Amino acid sequence: MPTQLISPTTSAGPMSAGDFLCAKAQGRRLSMITCYDYTFARVLSQSAVDALLVGDSAVMVMYGYSNTLSANVELMRVHTDAVARGIGAASSGKFLVTDMPFLSYRKGVPAALDAAQVLMSAGAGAVKLEGVDGHEDVIERLVDSGIPVMGHLGLQPQSVRAYGGFRVQGRSSAGAAEIARQARTLEELGAFAVVLECIPAELAREITQDLRIPTIGIGAGAGCDGQILVLQDLLGMNLDFHPKFARPFLDGAHSILEALADYDRAVKSGTFPRAEESY
Ligand code: KIV
């Protein structure tokens, strides 16, 4: 069992991993959102959202891949660096978590520590990794080294090839028991929070009640301690992919198309730029 380095805190300054535990203890829900770039990070730093995730979904959202397997440490470093500069790390108070990409924590402890060092040096406040079985030693060593670790259970997108597609997990009683066991193991290893992705709401509620660390749900119902969404899903930027759990809080794609149509009309009618917009 590693030393439990993270304890509940109520810091007045920037949010920390300890604040996640504190929020759960106080029954305060946590909101998280993905972010991959500087411009959005600037906007999000003005929001009430508690924490940002530089997810490995960056390769899907920003680069058009169909899964997260193409993400690597260098790409995650570049996006972490941009987001960290956008939130101005210390001043905005936003907590920044970065995904450890595919296989970067499965090649032994030294390789995982090297990967985590790159991401933390780029401005991450914590790393997130999927699953637990087979890399308990990595989680333990990261935690022992003062690196806050967020877990990710249920649908683990980096295992998409093993699943044969993005599928809801934990529907059978054996599958559900397995996810609940993994969640307990993560807590014992010192993780400060765990993302639960695409599992039945009842299972997520039971796991949430069972754990001291907060659960952050995505497609896991309302019984979690917090929620996370992909920013572009929340903003309604996806023209062709609408997972049931990803409520668009804005019709972003159509709003942008309207703005572009206005711009196009203004250019073609000669009303843009005006005299006051010219030198
Ligand atoms: O990479 C990602 O966007 C994630 C969220 C879905 C939790 O891991």
Boltz pocket constraint, residues with backbone or C-beta under 6 A from the ligand:
constraints:
  - pocket:
      binder: B
      contacts: [[A, 34], [A, 54], [A, 55], [A, 56], [A, 57], [A, 58], [A, 99], [A, 152], [A, 195], [A, 197], [A, 218], [A, 228], [A, 230]]
      max_distance: 6.0
